[in-house]
Amino acid sequence: MRGGRSLSPSTEPAAAEEFRSRFDRLRPEGLHPAEPTAAATFEAAAQTARHVAADCLPLGIAVVMHLYPLCALRCVPLPWWSAANLRRALLLRTIDRHSLILANAGSERAAGAHAAVTLTRTRDGVRVDGTYEYMSLAHVADVVMFSAPLAGSPYTMFCAADLRSESVHIGPSRFAGSMKLSDTCPVTFVNHRVPSHRYIPIPNEGALNCMAQYQRSWFQLLLGESYLARIEDLQCRWNLPRPTEQIASLNELARLREYALRLLDEADAPSAVESLARVTAAMKLRISWHAQGTAAALRGIDDSSASELGYLRLQPTSDERILKSIETRLVSIGPRKPSPHGLLAFLKG
């Protein structure tokens, strides 16, 4: 038991304790970036992710799992007079003051793989019941962010739930070997309460999709930075060849990165988030191919690192889904009209 959290008997105590120890040492090292712009906040977060991942990729991935929901929460453009902005400000003040660690529950990987998490209205908030099969930072996170439908209403709720509770149960690691250091486990809520100031109603499917795209874009950007830092370290360590195709690809990635950061700063424009999602997905695919090529060069030299690099193609959004999405757009007839909804849409309705 840590902080009131119930651990499954099948959770490996030694591995969990090692992870907590290593992650806690990182808390003073830039885990709560706050800069004047979204692009500057990303650069500060990316510096931390790169520093950690170059030495230990699984731990770097774990750091990203905290940084991306925090950055998305901090940078999502909200009208200053709105109730959503007030609740966001209160939550961020608590997170920053106490150096809290965030997690995000629910992913494309878990879609359809678990019973639905349900929310039920209570007198002073909502009650959460159900399981998310994949949640990183399970043993160190203080707050978990997720979206789930509210029973008896047309709304989906975006929630920030405290994890230090007897009503939260953590299962065994979803990964083996060194990737256990991402601390990815199933998490189950049983009659767990979220107070009214810790959730925001999302009135329609378009707004929910826009929010998901925005969060995923932050994830793919920061995850890509982590893998590129690890690849660079491994190439230097093992003196791996750098073919001209790789050099050209890295140059193209740098240009895409510049464009993505510009889109981060323009996220309140109606079509900016859709463009950002497409650009970051393309970047993720390129970096995944780069990681797979490096993994192939490492086999028989550093098999553990090669195995770690191979996970990127499966991490949301998977390479297969990105390729299918690209193929669909290429074969579609006629120009695709951008969504008229921006990130501010979820405040209307």
N, C-alpha and C positions, 0 to 999 in steps of 0.2 A: 504493500500500500504506500502510495506517495501522494501527499496532499489530498487525501481522501479518495483517491482513485482506486478502483478495484481492478486488480490484474488477474488475468486468466492463469490458472495453474500451469498451462502449457507454454506460457511466455518464459523465455530463457532469462533468468534473473541476472546472470553475469553479463550477457550481451547488452541487456537493457541498462544496467548500471554503467557499463563502459561508455555507452552512447551518451547517457546523461552527463557523465563526467566530462567527456570531450566537448559536448555542445555547450555546457555551462561555461567553459573557459572562453567561448567565443562571444558571450553576451556583451562584453565591453567593446567589441571590435566592429562597430558600424552596423549593428543589426537593426537599427531604427533610423534609417536615413530620412531626412526632411529638408528638401531644397526648394527654392522659389518656383521651379518649373518641373513638369513631369519628366522632361528629358534629363535635367540635372539630377533629379531624384534617382532616375534609372542609372546614371553614370556612377553615383555614389554606391548604390546597391550592387551594381555589376562589379565594382572594384572589390567589394567584400567577397562576392561569390567566386570571382576568379582566384583570389588569394587562397581561399580554402580549397577549392576544387583542384588547383594545380598540384597540391600535395596529396589530397585524398578526395577522389571524385564522389564516392557515396556521401561523405560528410558535406561536400559542396552542394550536392543535390538536396540534402536535408536543409541546408541554409536557404536555398532557393525556395523551398516549400514554405518557409516563413516569410521571406522577403516579397514574393510576388503578391500574395493577398494583402500584405501590409501596404505595398506601393499602390496597388489598385485601389484600395480603400482610401488612401491618402490623396490620390491624384484624380479620382473620378470627379468630373466637373458637376457641381451641384449649385443651384441658386442659394445665395447666402441666407435668404429669408425662409428657406424651406425647413419643414420638420425633419426631413432626411438629413440635411446638412447639420442641424443642431445635434441630432443623435450621433452622426459621424464624428463631430467635434468632441463630444463627450467621451465617446469610445476611444478616440485617438489620444485624448488627454490621459485617460487611464492607462492605455498601452505604453505611452512614452514615459509617464511618471514612474511606472513600476517595471519598466523594461520587459513587458510581457511578450511571450512567444506565441505567434499565430500559426494555425493550421487551416487547411481547407479540406472539407469532406465532400465526397462525390466526384466522379470523373467519368469520362467516356469509357475507360477501362471497366468501370464497375457497372455501367449501364445494363440493366436487366439481370444483373448477377446477384441482386439482393432484394429482400422484401422492401417495399416502399417505406421510407421514413415518413411518418405522419405527424402533422401538427394539429392540436386541438385547442380551441380558445378556452382560457381560464379567466378567472376574475381579474387577475393582475398581470396577464401575459399570455403565453402559449405553453402547452405541454408537448414534449418531443418524445416519440417512441419509434424504435426501429434501428436498423443497422446499416452503416456504410462499410463496405468491405475493404476499402483502401483509404487509409488516412496516414500520411507521413507525420513524423514528429509526435507519434502517439504518446510517448512517455515523457516528453518535455514541454509540449504545448500547453499554454494556459487558456487560450480561447480558440474555438473552432468556428469557422465561417461556412455556411451552407445555405442552400435554398430548398424549400420544400412546400408542397401545396397545403393550404389551410383548409381543414375539413369543413364542409358546409358553406364554402364561399368560393368565388371565382378567383381569389387571390393566391399568388405564391408569395411566401415570406422569405426575405433575405435576413438570416439570423446570425448573431454573434453570441455563441453559447459558451459559458464557463465550463471547463473540462474537469476542474478539481471538485468532484462531487461523487457521492456514493451511487448516484444514478447513472454514472458513466462507466462502462465496462470495456476493457481493452483486451483483444485476443492476441494470438501468437503472430510472429512476424510473417509477412507475405513473401519475403525473399530469403534466399539462402546465401551463404558465403559472405563476402565483404559487403554486399549490397544490403545486409541487415542494418548497416549504419545509416540507411535512410529512415530507419525506424517506422516502416510502413506496416500497419496492422489494421484489422477490422475494429471498429468502435461501435458499441451498442448503447443506445439511450433507452432507459426504462423510467417512464414517468419523470422525465427531466424537465425542469422549468426554465423558461427564458422570459425575463421581465419585459414589459412593454417598451422600455427605452433601448432595448437591444435588438429590435427587429424593424424592418421597413417593408411595407406592402409593395409588391410589384404587380401592377394591375393587368398586364397582358403578355401574351407569348412573345411578341416582338420586342418588348422592353426586356424581358428575361433573357432572350437570345442575345440582345445587344450587350447586356451585362456580362453574360458568359463569354462572349467574344473578347470583351475588354480584358477580363481577368486572364483568359487563356493567352492573349497576346503578351501580357506581362510575363507569364510563365514561360512561354516559348523563347522570348528574348533573353531572360535571365538564365534559363536552362542552357541555351546555346552558348552563352558566355562561359558557363562552367565547363562544358565539354571542350570548347576551343582552348581554354586555358590548360586543361588536362592533356589534350592532344599536343599542344606546344611543348609542355614539360616532357612528355614521353618521347617526342621526336628529338629533343635536345639530349635527353638522357641516353637514348639508344642509337643516336646518330642515324635516324631513319632518312631515307631519300625524300626529296621534295620535288616531285615531277612538275613540269610546267603547267599541266592541267590543274594541279592543286593550287599553284600560285595564282592562276587566273581565277579559279573559283573563290579563293579567299578575297581577292580584290573585288569581285562582284558582291560578296557578302558584306564587305565594308561599305559599299555604295547602298545596298539595301538597308543596312543598319542606319545610315544617315537619314534615309527616307522614313524609316520606321520611327525614329526619334522625333522627326518633324511632325509626323502624324500623332504621336503621343501628346504633343503640345497643342494639337488642333482637334482633340477628341470630342469637343462639343459641337463640331460641324456635323451635319446630318449623315454624310456618307463616310466620315473619317474612320469610324470603328470597323466598318466592313473592309475598307482598304487596309487598315492596320492588321486585321485578322488574316487577310490574304498574303500580305507581305511577310508577316512573322511565320506563317505556315510554310511559305517558300524557303525562308531562311532555315527553319527547322529541318526541312527535307535535305537541303544542301549540307548542313552540318552533320546530319545523320549519315549521309553518304561518305563524308569526310571521315567520320568516326569509324565506319565499317571498313574503309580502306586502311586506316591506321591499325585497326584490330587485326586485319589479315596480315599486316606486316609484323605484328607483335607475336603472332602465334608461334610457339616453340621458344620464344625469348622471354615473354612476360605474359603468361596465359591469364593470370588474374586480372591484369589491366585490360587485356583484350576482351575478356568476358564483360567487364564493367562497361566498356565502350559500346558493346552490342545492345545494351538496354535502350539506347536512345530511339531506335527505330520503333519500339513498342510504346514508348511513353506518349501520353496524349498531347496532341493528336497524332495517332500512329502514321507512319509513312504510307501505309496502304490507304488509309482514309484520305490523306492529303492528295495522293495521286489520283484517287477516284474523283475527288472534288475538282481537280484540275481538268481531268478528262471530261467530266460533265460540262464544265464551262466551255471547253473547246468545241464540243459537238453541239452545244445549244444553238438554236436558231434565233437570230436577231440579237440586238444589244440588250444587255441585262440592266434593268433599271435599279438604281440604288434605292435602298430603303429610305423613306422620308423621315424615319425616326432616328434621333440621336440618343445619347446617353441620358438626356434630360427627360426622355419619354416616360420613364418609369415613375416620374413624379406627377404625371397627368393621368386622368382617368377617373 
